[in-house]
């Protein structure tokens, strides 16, 4: 039997790596390794041109507005290839600043960045910043905990589903109760801290989608996530009881 492997493309880690985003890549790699699946990680710096032809998972992390301007310019150069990758079922995980770039535009006061147009959403800068612990309930992956710190207000198109509904915190815009987005195999969210070590179900959703696309099967051997799930549950209960503040 041929050994399975997945290729993970980490876009521009030197510019987009706020709040431990590198931990998301490490989590994906270790959860593959523990299942006997090889993880091939390609870190693409700003000085190189990414290619998505042989990629299974693309990760775009978070950064400041300055880094987003730079990264957006580089990604727009590869917009057609990224669109083709997504249409073909390619898996893309985008966190915070990366999430904001998935849509049609990001209005930053006097300047508006053109987005990648991969998901029907748009973002505008607002005040105050939405900062603090967050807990959401997701039909896709259950309860998700983490941290958010963003000035963006992201609004989903009518056909785009949120990742989940906010139980504690702010989410996409602080008003709608929605957090993140799921469109095909694209998942965007403001939740970091980092996201995947705290929420193994999200990591496995990403891996399962990539394995299904590559090998036709999304089956994943269960792992012992008792410690992670216990920590997740403790934090969720503390937030719901009001023991943790923003």
C-alpha positions in Angstrom: 0.0 0.0 0.0 1.4 3.4 -1.0 2.0 5.7 1.9 -0.2 8.7 2.0 1.0 12.3 2.2 -0.4 15.8 2.1 1.2 19.0 1.0 0.6 22.1 3.2 1.4 25.5 1.7 2.1 28.2 4.4 1.8 31.5 2.6 4.2 34.3 3.6 4.9 33.3 7.2 7.3 36.1 7.8 4.5 38.6 7.2 1.4 36.7 8.4 2.2 35.0 11.7 0.4 36.9 14.5 -0.8 35.2 17.7 1.0 31.9 17.1 -0.3 31.1 13.6 2.7 28.8 13.1 1.1 26.6 15.7 -1.7 25.8 13.2 0.8 24.4 10.7 2.5 22.4 13.4 -0.8 21.0 14.6 -1.8 19.9 11.1 1.6 18.3 10.6 1.6 16.4 13.9 -2.0 15.1 13.5 -1.0 13.7 10.1 2.3 12.2 11.5 0.4 10.5 14.4 -1.7 8.8 11.8 1.2 7.6 9.7 0.6 10.2 7.0 3.5 12.3 5.7 3.1 16.1 6.0 5.1 18.0 3.4 5.2 21.7 4.5 6.2 24.4 2.0 6.8 27.8 3.5 6.5 30.4 0.8 8.2 33.7 1.6 7.2 37.0 0.0 10.2 36.8 -2.3 8.9 33.6 -3.9 5.9 32.9 -6.2 3.5 30.3 -4.8 2.2 27.5 -7.0 -0.9 25.5 -6.0 -0.9 22.8 -8.6 0.3 20.1 -6.2 -0.9 21.6 -3.0 -3.5 20.0 -0.7 -3.9 22.7 2.0 -3.3 26.4 1.8 -2.9 28.4 5.0 -3.1 32.2 5.2 -2.4 33.7 8.6 -3.0 37.0 10.3 -1.1 40.3 10.1 -1.3 44.0 10.5 -2.9 46.3 7.9 0.6 47.1 6.6 1.4 43.4 6.0 -2.0 42.8 4.6 -1.4 45.5 1.9 1.8 43.8 0.9 0.4 40.3 1.0 -2.8 41.3 -0.9 -0.7 42.6 -3.8 1.3 39.4 -4.0 -1.8 37.2 -3.8 -3.6 39.2 -6.5 -0.8 38.3 -8.8 -1.9 34.6 -8.3 -5.6 35.2 -8.1 -6.5 33.2 -11.2 -4.5 30.2 -9.9 -6.0 30.5 -6.4 -9.5 30.6 -7.9 -8.8 27.5 -9.9 -7.5 25.7 -6.9 -10.6 26.6 -4.8 -13.0 25.6 -7.7 -11.2 22.2 -7.8 -12.0 21.6 -4.2 -8.7 22.8 -2.8 -8.7 23.3 1.0 -7.9 26.8 2.2 -7.8 27.9 5.9 -7.5 31.7 6.5 -7.3 33.3 9.9 -7.9 36.9 10.9 -6.1 39.1 8.3 -6.1 36.2 5.9 -9.8 35.8 6.3 -10.4 39.5 5.4 -8.6 39.0 2.1 -10.9 36.1 1.0 -13.7 38.5 0.1 -14.4 41.1 -2.5 -12.8 44.1 -0.6 -11.5 45.4 2.6 -12.4 49.1 3.2 -9.6 50.6 5.4 -10.8 54.2 5.8 -9.6 56.2 2.9 -8.1 53.1 1.2 -9.9 50.0 -0.1 -8.0 46.8 -0.8 -9.2 44.6 -3.6 -9.8 41.2 -2.2 -9.3 37.7 -3.8 -13.0 37.2 -4.4 -12.9 33.6 -3.3 -15.9 33.9 -1.0 -18.9 36.2 -1.2 -18.1 38.5 1.7 -16.7 42.0 2.3 -15.0 43.7 5.2 -14.7 47.3 6.4 -12.7 48.8 9.3 -14.7 49.8 12.3 -14.3 51.0 15.9 -13.7 49.9 18.5 -11.5 46.9 17.9 -13.2 43.7 18.8 -10.8 42.1 21.3 -11.0 39.2 23.8 -11.9 35.6 24.3 -14.4 34.0 22.0 -16.6 30.9 22.1 -18.8 29.7 19.2 -21.1 26.8 18.5 -20.6 25.3 15.1 -22.7 22.6 13.4 -19.6 21.6 11.6 -17.1 21.1 14.4 -18.9 21.7 17.7 -17.7 24.3 20.2 -14.7 26.4 19.2 -12.7 28.5 21.7 -10.0 31.1 21.0 -9.1 34.7 20.9 -10.0 37.6 18.6 -8.4 41.0 18.0 -9.6 42.8 14.9 -10.9 46.1 13.7 -12.6 44.6 10.7 -16.3 44.1 10.3 -16.9 41.2 8.0 -20.3 40.7 6.3 -21.2 37.4 4.6 -23.1 37.2 1.3 -26.6 35.6 1.4 -25.4 32.2 0.4 -22.4 32.0 2.6 -22.6 30.0 5.9 -20.8 31.1 9.0 -18.4 28.8 10.8 -20.6 29.1 13.9 -22.8 31.3 16.1 -21.2 33.4 18.9 -21.9 32.3 22.5 -19.3 34.6 23.9 -17.3 37.4 22.2 -17.9 39.4 19.1 -17.4 37.4 15.9 -17.5 38.8 12.4 -19.0 42.2 13.2 -20.0 42.3 16.8 -23.7 42.4 15.9 -24.9 39.6 13.7 -23.9 36.7 16.0 -22.0 35.0 13.1 -18.4 34.0 13.2 -16.2 33.0 10.3 -17.3 31.5 7.0 -17.4 28.1 5.3 -17.7 28.0 1.6 -16.9 24.6 0.0 -13.5 23.7 1.3 -12.6 27.2 2.3 -12.8 28.1 6.0 -12.2 31.6 7.3 -12.3 32.8 10.9 -11.2 35.6 13.2 -10.3 33.0 15.9 -6.7 32.6 16.7 -4.5 32.1 19.7 -3.7 29.8 17.7 -6.9 28.1 16.4 -6.0 24.5 15.7 -4.1 23.3 18.9 -7.1 24.4 21.0 -9.7 22.9 18.6 -8.7 19.5 17.2 -12.1 19.0 15.5 -11.3 22.0 13.3 -7.9 20.6 12.4 -9.4 17.3 11.5 -12.1 18.9 9.3 -9.3 20.6 7.3 -7.3 17.3 7.0 -10.4 15.2 6.1 -11.4 17.5 3.3 -7.8 17.4 1.9 -7.6 13.6 2.2 -11.0 13.2 0.5 -9.9 15.4 -2.4 -6.5 13.7 -2.8 -7.4 10.1 -2.1 -11.2 9.9 -2.3 -11.6 9.1 1.4 -12.0 11.4 4.3 -11.6 8.7 7.0 -9.3 9.7 9.8 -8.1 7.4 12.6 -9.2 8.8 16.0 -6.6 10.3 18.2 -6.4 10.7 22.0 -7.6 14.3 22.3 -8.7 14.0 25.9 -6.4 16.8 27.2 -7.3 19.2 24.4 -11.0 18.5 24.7 -10.9 18.9 28.5 -9.1 22.3 28.1 -11.7 23.3 25.5 -14.6 22.4 27.8 -13.1 24.1 30.8 -12.6 27.4 28.9 -16.1 27.2 27.4 -17.7 26.7 30.8 -15.7 29.6 32.3 -16.8 31.9 29.5 -20.4 30.9 29.8 -20.4 31.3 33.6 -18.8 34.8 33.2 -15.6 33.8 35.0 -13.4 35.0 32.1 -13.7 38.5 30.8 -12.9 40.0 27.5 
